[in-house]
Amino acid sequence: MKFANKYQRRYFMPPYPCLEWTKREYIEKPPVWCSVDLRDGNQALIIPMSLEEKLEFFTYLVNVGFKEIEVGFPAASDTEYEFCRALIERDLIPDDVTIQVLTQSREHIIKKTFEALEGCKNAIVHLYNSTSVAQREQVFRKSKEEIIEIATSGAKLMNEFKANTKGNFRFEYSPESFTGTEPEFAAEICNAVIDIWKPTPDNKVIINLPVTVAESMSHVYASQIEYMCKELHDRENIIVSLHPHNDRGCAVADTELGLLAGADRVEGTLFGNGERTGNVDIITLALNMYTHGIEPNLDFSNLPELTQNYERLTRMRVYERMPYSGALVFAAFSGSHQDAIAKGMKYREEKKLTQWNVPYIPIDPHDLGREYEGDVIRINSQSGKGGIGYLMEQNYGIVMPPKMREHFGYTVKGVSDRAHKELKPAEVYEIFEKTYVNLKNKLEVTEAHYTQGEQISTEVTVKIHGETRKLRGMGNGRLDAVSNAIKDNLGLDYTLSVFTENAVEVSSKSKAASYIGITLPNGSASWGVGIDTDIINSSIKALVSALNNSGLI
């Protein structure tokens, strides 16, 4: 990067220290949320939404809980104008929802904007003009005084049109490119507009301070916001709003620190859609607050459905690693991560905990309409025994002994590695079934009878390599008796070292799953599983499966 000296800082720090925000640890309450998906997000689409698509998207935004929704720039195109009129004339705006429209400070544009809003129950008219040094010098080639005149003339015109248009209107002003504007000048031009609009407790004015282009680290923006909050006239009647873009990848941080610095309101989009690198992602912001125990007053409890509809209507794609909403954000492929998650989930269940503190997973996926099995534990060649075991237990009620879980983990990883793909839960269970369950390829017990005495005696009918034989043996229990009959009569050398069992619900029937490990003369283990409605039969099938896997037969 040999041309770094061609760049310089294009932002301005406040004229005095503004660091009160550094004393605040977290955001204590949610801001007023304003979705700008239908304006900022729509204008950034390769194919802008049609009228009907915008109407459908508007409904989704209302259902999520947005009370302020920017619906467009009515003077910019016929579609924008018609959309605004359709919302009003079809009575599609709930009484507690305010629509917002954008206008430049030009009389014919302001006039058409108010025509589009005729009869609207609640609307915000958003006036803007650019104020940065670069825009003043390069684009407009105007002095500060001339830039202020653009803003104040528009503010006066809005007062006039408001007085002569049926509807209920509030006003918003943005010094566009705020982050490239000297803070003293930004305060001067905003105060000039405020003095014309004369806000009151019942008619507050929104002053929006956008990161039109990100110019600095987030702490600088926070200091700029704090400065503005101190310098604005009638601060008690002003709603300070943030509108960060993501040029530096810091939109979420800019917004969170701006809220710490005293802002009241946030304009953003779902999934961060917007011009260039996009706007701040309101989903990430809201759920960040949620993980700190702050109710954001937006409903993202069915994030998969919201994602699907967003992708359909905008023709955009939500990145797999997008915070909270991406397809893979809860996915743990790493064995150590899976093991910690599985143990954390088990601990939470054992302790009956209500608060969420599971390792590696900052939010309960169920709160977002996601599933643990499909979203959290994902199986590939990087997976470990803990995750695979957890998946088997949660999906199929299979609770393997620890050493068997380790053996199965390596088996599954080997299959995934050779296939170079992720394995679905059903595929993992199929491997389990083929590897361990009710195996009878070499040895099979077809019948067993027991006699109770000081010990249990048994007569066992077996098929070994297709030949039927009757075997007799004795033991401390039925499984021990069958095992001794097989060992003594077939000359097999092994020790029955592990035996566990649990109930498995299969449809409406309950079955028993037995897990047996036998130790071979060389010290290695062989594993088998039996599943049957009868607990004794399941244990015998597990033993036979372990023997079929042992290489002894």
C-alpha positions, 0 to 999 in steps of 0.5 A: 500500500505505497500510496497511503500518503495520499489520504488524510483524516476527513473528520473533525473532533468537537472543539472541547472534550466530549467524553461523558459517554465513556462513563456509561457501560451499556445502553439502558433502553431501546431507541426509537426505531425507524426502518428506512428499508423502503427508501434507503434499502430500496434505492440500493437494489439492482431492481427496485421493488414494485408497488405491490412488493413495497406494500408487502414489505411495509406489512412485514415491517409493521408486524416486526413492530416498527412505529416509524417507517420511511417509505420513500422520496415521493418527488423522485419517481412515480412509483415512490409517489404512488406507493405513498398515496396507496398507503394513505388511500387504502388506509394501510397505515395503522394509527400507531405507525408514522410514515416518513418521506424524504425531500430536498430543500427545493420548493417544487420538490417540497410541494410534491412531497406534501401533495403525496402526503395529503390526508396522512394521519401521521407523517414525518417530513425529512428535509436534508442538505449536504454540509460537509467540507467536501460537498460545500467546496466540490459539489455546491461551491457555496459558502457556509452562509449559502449552505445555511440559506438552503436549509432555512429556506426549505424549513420555512417552506415546510412550515407553509405547506404544513399549514395548508395540507390536510394531515398530521406532520412532524419535521426532521432535518439532516445535515447530510454528510454530517461526519465530514462537517465541522461540528460547530458548523453542524450545530449552527445549521441545525440550530438555524432550522430548529429556530424556524420550526420552534419545537414543543413538547407536543411537537418535537423536531428530529435532528438526524446526524448521519454517517453518510460516509464513515470517516472515523473510528466509532469513538469520534462519532460518539464525541460528535454526537455528545457535542451536538446533544450539548449544543442543540437549541431546545434539546428537551424538545429535540429527538437526536437521531442516528443514521450510520452507513457501514463504509468502515464496517463500523455501523453497529459500533457507531450506532451503539456508541452514538446511543451511549452519547445521548442519541434517542433514535436510530434509522437503519435497515433489516440486514444492513441493506443500503447504498455502497456497504449498506446501512446499520443492521437494525436486527444486529442492534436490537438483538445485541440489546436483547442479549444484555437483557434489554427488550428492543420492542421489535419482534425477531422471533421468526428470523428464518421466515423474515430472512426468506421473505426479505430475500424474495422481495429484495432479491438480495442474499443474507450472508451465511455469517451475518450476525444472528440471521446468517444460516451458519452463525450458530453452527459449531463444526469444531469438536471442542466447540461442540463439546462445550455447547453440548455440556453447557446445554446439559448443565442448563437442563440439569440445573433448570436455569432460566438465564442463558449462559451457554458457551459459544452461543450468545443467544438462545437460537429458539428465541429467533425461531432457530433449532439447536439440532439443525443450526447449532450442532453441524457435523463434518470432518471437524466435529467431535464426540461431544457434538455428535453425541449431543445430536444423537441424544437430542434427535434420537434419544441415543445416550452412548457411553463416553468411550463409545461416543468417542469411537462413534465420533471418529467413525462419523468424522471419517465418513465426512472426511472421505465424502468431503461434505457435511452430514445431516442428522439422518445420515449420522443416525444411518451410520450409527445404525449400520455400525452398531445396531442389531447386527447379525451378519456373522452371529445371531441369537435366534432363541434363548430360554432361562432357568432360575436357580442360585445362578441363571442358566440358559439354553441359547440357539445361535446361528454362526456363519449360517450354522445353527447351534444350541449353547448352554451356559450359566451366569449371575444374570441373563446377559451374563449367562448368554455371554458365558454360553457364547464364550465357553462354547465358541472359544471366544476370549473377551471381557464384557466391560461396559453395559448401559441402557436407556429408554428410547421413544420411537413414535408412540412406542417405547423401546430399550436401547442397550450399549455394550462394550467388550474388551479384547485380548489386545486391550482394544474395545468393540461396541454394539447396540441393541434396540428392542421393546424388551430390555433383555432382548435389547441387551442380548442384541447389543452383545451380539452386535459387539461380537460381530464387530470384534473380529473374533468370529 
